Amino acid sequence: MPIPEITPARLAELLAGPPGARPALLDVRFPDEHAWVALPDSVLIPLPELDERAEELEALRGRPVVVYCHHGVRSLDGAAYLLSRGLEAVSLRGGIDLYSRQVDPTLPRY
């Protein structure tokens, strides 16, 4: 089953909406990447730690979750993991790098 994806433009629209309608953001990169650049209010749980930190994901249950990484590859695995646990999740196509190029060029790129 293909993992659903969201475009950077669509995510920007959702993030500009009312606070109660905004998706949760899950960053599955490593702490040094997150420290360099991150989307506001995102939760950092590196992809290799998702299983051992699964209890933390329960706080996201009931909300749509956008999983992101650098280029949109790790986030596909992260979204698949959340979906397997019954959470509502999509992957950010192109990751934070494409988001920076298409939506917010003030975000640092690496």
Salt bridges, closest charged atoms under 4 A:
GLU5 OE1 - ARG93 NE 3.53
GLU13 OE1 - ARG10 NH1 2.88
ASP27 OD2 - ARG29 NH2 2.69
ASP27 OD2 - HIS34 ND1 2.67
GLU33 OE2 - ARG74 NH2 2.89
GLU49 OE1 - ARG53 NH1 2.80
GLU56 OE2 - ARG53 NE 2.77
GLU58 OE1 - ARG61 NE 2.69
GLU58 OE2 - ARG85 NH2 3.92
ASP97 OD2 - HIS71 NE2 3.79
ASP97 OD2 - ARG101 NE 3.21
ASP97 OD1 - ARG109 NE 2.84
